[in-house]
Amino acid sequence: MANSNQKYYFSTAEEDERKSFFEKAASEELIVEIWQKGQEKDEVEEFDIASFDADNVTLKLKLKTGLLGKLTGSKNKDKDILLKISFHSIYIFTSSSLKYDKESELYSLVVDKEIYKSQQRSNYRLNANRFVKIQFKIDNEVFSALDISAGGTSFTIPAEMKDRFTKEEIHEGAVVRLANMNYTIPQAKIAGTWEHAFKDEKGNIIEGYKVGVAFVDLPKKIEEDLFLSINTEARGEELRKKALEKKKSS
């Protein structure tokens, strides 16, 4: 049976496919979002695609801005940047360096680095298992999380702890630990609690609850780093599954 979560998997685009993406983006005059790693959401700049040179894999861009912006230019000029182009429910994400040509008054990007593509990245949920360990610290206690996405996580609690987490309640300073890295979550909102039996460390069945958590206004740098970490772990899971299938068939 197909994995229902697979449609949200972050994969890398092949060379021919990436050219097709950029050609389509240019023909549809789509918008490119550009920012430097660590910048906040309100610092993202938008550019119109003027053209795409497939031979040199180069995008020509025009900054979407007012009169003042035209005078000062992009604050990302001559910087290493991240970029995103949305195709309805699909988007592509990569990195490059932004250059400016005074004569044409256009910016350019060489898009020859690895390109990620996905659908609704925050909806992809990476499940914990013996290879993927996820921990979530909230209310000064660390829990073993069931899963993680760029939008939230979930964990289990025994029945006697139900009243400790109230729906819509905001907890500040939570922390996610994934792949030996910690990611600070400034605000975590309790999305809800549901009856959920689970096993303790000794294998005993515990009647309890599943607590769903949504990350609120996650800073862009943390979102980027968490997204890439989830993507890396997800790709590792796919490789392990393929290796296991190959071993079974041999």
C-alpha positions as CSV (number, residue, x, y, z in Angstrom):
1,M,0.0,0.0,0.0
2,A,1.3,3.5,-0.9
3,N,2.5,5.6,2.0
4,S,-0.2,8.3,2.4
5,N,2.5,10.7,3.7
6,Q,4.7,10.2,0.6
7,K,3.1,13.0,-1.4
8,Y,4.6,15.4,1.1
9,Y,8.1,13.9,0.8
10,F,10.9,16.4,0.1
11,S,12.9,15.1,-2.9
12,T,15.6,16.5,-5.1
13,A,14.9,17.4,-8.7
14,E,16.8,15.9,-11.6
15,E,18.7,18.2,-14.0
16,D,16.0,18.0,-16.8
17,E,13.2,18.4,-14.3
18,R,14.8,21.5,-12.7
19,K,15.1,23.2,-16.1
20,S,11.5,22.4,-16.8
21,F,10.5,24.0,-13.5
22,F,12.4,27.2,-14.2
23,E,11.1,27.4,-17.8
24,K,7.6,27.0,-16.6
25,A,8.2,29.6,-13.8
26,A,9.4,32.1,-16.4
27,S,6.6,31.4,-18.9
28,E,4.0,31.9,-16.1
29,E,5.8,35.0,-14.8
30,L,5.9,33.5,-11.3
31,I,7.3,35.3,-8.2
32,V,10.7,34.3,-6.6
33,E,11.0,34.8,-2.8
34,I,14.6,35.6,-1.7
35,W,16.2,35.9,1.7
36,Q,19.4,35.3,3.5
37,K,19.7,32.5,6.0
38,G,18.5,33.6,9.4
39,Q,16.4,36.6,8.2
40,E,12.9,36.9,9.5
41,K,9.7,36.5,7.3
42,D,9.2,40.3,7.0
43,E,12.6,40.6,5.3
44,V,11.8,38.4,2.4
45,E,12.1,40.1,-1.0
46,E,10.0,39.3,-4.0
47,F,11.2,39.3,-7.6
48,D,9.4,38.9,-10.9
49,I,11.0,36.4,-13.3
50,A,12.1,38.3,-16.5
51,S,13.6,35.2,-18.2
52,F,15.4,31.9,-17.8
53,D,18.5,30.9,-19.8
54,A,18.5,27.1,-19.8
55,D,22.0,26.8,-21.3
56,N,23.5,28.8,-18.4
57,V,20.8,27.8,-15.9
58,T,20.4,31.5,-15.0
59,L,17.3,33.3,-13.9
60,K,16.9,37.0,-14.7
61,L,14.9,38.8,-12.1
62,K,13.2,42.2,-11.5
63,L,12.8,43.4,-7.9
64,K,9.2,44.1,-6.9
65,T,9.4,47.3,-5.0
66,G,8.4,50.9,-4.7
67,L,10.4,54.0,-5.7
68,L,12.6,53.9,-2.7
69,G,13.4,50.3,-3.2
70,K,14.4,51.0,-6.9
71,L,16.8,53.7,-5.7
72,T,18.4,51.5,-3.0
73,G,18.2,48.2,-4.7
74,S,18.0,44.7,-3.1
75,K,19.6,44.3,0.3
76,N,20.5,40.8,-0.8
77,K,22.7,41.9,-3.8
78,D,26.0,40.1,-3.9
79,K,24.9,37.8,-1.0
80,D,24.5,34.1,-0.6
81,I,20.7,33.6,-0.6
82,L,17.9,31.1,-0.3
83,L,15.1,31.2,-2.8
84,K,11.6,29.7,-3.2
85,I,9.2,29.5,-6.1
86,S,5.7,28.3,-5.6
87,F,3.8,26.4,-8.3
88,H,0.3,26.3,-6.8
89,S,0.6,23.4,-4.3
90,I,4.2,22.5,-5.3
91,Y,7.3,24.6,-4.6
92,I,11.0,24.4,-5.2
93,F,13.7,25.5,-2.8
94,T,17.4,26.1,-3.4
95,S,20.3,28.4,-2.8
96,S,22.4,30.7,-5.0
97,S,24.1,34.1,-5.1
98,L,22.3,37.2,-6.2
99,K,24.0,39.5,-8.7
100,Y,22.9,42.9,-10.3
101,D,23.5,44.2,-13.8
102,K,23.3,48.0,-13.9
103,E,22.9,48.1,-17.7
104,S,19.8,45.9,-17.8
105,E,18.7,46.9,-14.3
106,L,18.0,43.2,-13.7
107,Y,19.2,40.8,-11.1
108,S,20.5,37.3,-11.9
109,L,20.8,33.9,-10.2
110,V,22.7,30.8,-11.3
111,V,20.5,27.9,-10.2
112,D,22.8,25.0,-10.5
113,K,22.8,23.7,-6.9
114,E,20.7,20.9,-5.5
115,I,17.0,21.8,-5.7
116,Y,14.4,20.5,-3.2
117,K,10.8,20.1,-4.4
118,S,7.8,19.3,-2.3
119,Q,4.1,19.8,-1.7
120,Q,3.1,21.8,1.4
121,R,6.3,21.1,3.3
122,S,4.9,21.8,6.8
123,N,2.4,19.0,6.3
124,Y,5.1,16.3,5.9
125,R,5.3,14.4,9.2
126,L,8.3,12.4,10.1
127,N,7.5,9.5,12.4
128,A,9.8,8.5,15.3
129,N,11.2,5.0,15.3
130,R,14.3,3.2,16.5
131,F,16.4,5.0,14.0
132,V,14.7,8.4,14.2
133,K,14.7,9.7,17.8
134,I,12.6,12.8,18.5
135,Q,12.4,14.6,21.9
136,F,10.3,17.5,22.9
137,K,10.8,19.6,25.9
138,I,7.8,21.6,27.1
139,D,6.7,22.9,30.5
140,N,10.2,22.0,31.8
141,E,9.9,18.3,31.0
142,V,11.3,16.2,28.2
143,F,8.9,13.8,26.3
144,S,9.6,11.3,23.6
145,A,7.8,12.7,20.6
146,L,5.7,10.5,18.2
147,D,6.5,12.6,15.1
148,I,7.7,16.0,13.9
149,S,6.9,18.4,11.0
150,A,7.9,22.0,10.3
151,G,4.5,22.9,11.8
152,G,4.3,20.9,15.0
153,T,4.8,17.7,16.9
154,S,3.0,15.3,19.2
155,F,3.7,13.2,22.3
156,T,1.9,10.9,24.7
157,I,1.1,11.4,28.4
158,P,-0.5,9.1,31.1
159,A,-4.1,9.8,31.9
160,E,-3.2,11.6,35.2
161,M,-1.4,14.3,33.3
162,K,-4.3,15.3,31.0
163,D,-5.1,18.5,32.8
164,R,-1.5,19.7,32.5
165,F,-2.0,20.6,28.8
166,T,-5.1,22.6,27.8
167,K,-6.2,23.2,24.2
168,E,-5.2,26.6,22.8
169,E,-2.7,27.1,25.7
170,I,0.6,28.7,24.7
171,H,3.9,27.4,26.1
172,E,7.0,29.5,25.6
173,G,10.6,28.3,25.2
174,A,9.9,24.7,24.1
175,V,12.7,22.7,22.5
176,V,12.8,20.0,19.8
177,R,15.7,17.6,19.6
178,L,16.2,15.8,16.3
179,A,19.4,14.2,14.9
180,N,21.4,15.4,17.9
181,M,20.5,19.0,17.3
182,N,18.2,21.3,19.5
183,Y,15.7,23.7,17.9
184,T,14.2,26.3,20.2
185,I,10.4,26.8,19.7
186,P,9.6,30.3,21.0
187,Q,5.8,29.5,21.2
188,A,4.1,26.1,21.1
189,K,0.3,26.0,21.1
190,I,-1.6,22.9,22.4
191,A,-3.7,21.9,19.4
192,G,-5.6,19.3,21.3
193,T,-5.5,16.0,23.3
194,W,-7.0,12.6,22.3
195,E,-7.3,9.3,24.1
196,H,-4.3,7.2,23.0
197,A,-2.9,4.0,24.6
198,F,0.8,3.5,24.4
199,K,3.6,1.3,25.6
200,D,6.1,2.3,28.4
201,E,9.8,1.5,28.3
202,K,9.0,-2.0,29.7
203,G,6.4,-2.7,27.1
204,N,3.4,-2.3,29.3
205,I,0.2,-0.8,27.8
206,I,-0.6,2.6,29.4
207,E,-4.0,4.3,29.0
208,G,-3.3,7.9,28.3
209,Y,-3.5,10.7,25.8
210,K,-1.8,12.0,22.7
211,V,-1.0,15.8,22.8
212,G,-0.8,17.6,19.6
213,V,1.3,20.8,19.4
214,A,1.5,23.5,16.8
215,F,4.5,25.8,16.4
216,V,3.5,29.4,16.4
217,D,5.3,32.1,14.3
218,L,8.5,30.0,14.0
219,P,11.5,32.3,13.2
220,K,12.7,31.7,9.7
221,K,16.2,30.5,10.6
222,I,14.8,27.8,12.9
223,E,12.2,26.9,10.3
224,E,14.8,26.5,7.7
225,D,17.1,24.4,9.8
226,L,14.3,22.2,11.1
227,F,13.0,21.7,7.6
228,L,16.4,20.6,6.3
229,S,16.9,18.3,9.3
230,I,13.5,16.6,8.8
231,N,14.2,16.3,5.1
232,T,17.5,14.6,5.7
233,E,16.0,12.2,8.2
234,A,13.1,11.4,5.8
235,R,15.5,10.7,2.9
236,G,17.5,8.4,5.3
237,E,14.3,6.5,6.1
238,E,13.6,6.0,2.4
239,L,17.1,4.6,1.8
240,R,16.8,2.2,4.8
241,K,13.4,1.0,3.4
242,K,14.9,0.5,-0.1
243,A,17.9,-1.4,1.4
244,L,15.5,-3.6,3.4
245,E,13.3,-4.4,0.4
246,K,16.4,-5.2,-1.6
247,K,17.7,-7.5,1.1
248,K,14.3,-9.3,1.3
249,S,14.2,-9.8,-2.5
250,S,17.7,-11.2,-2.8
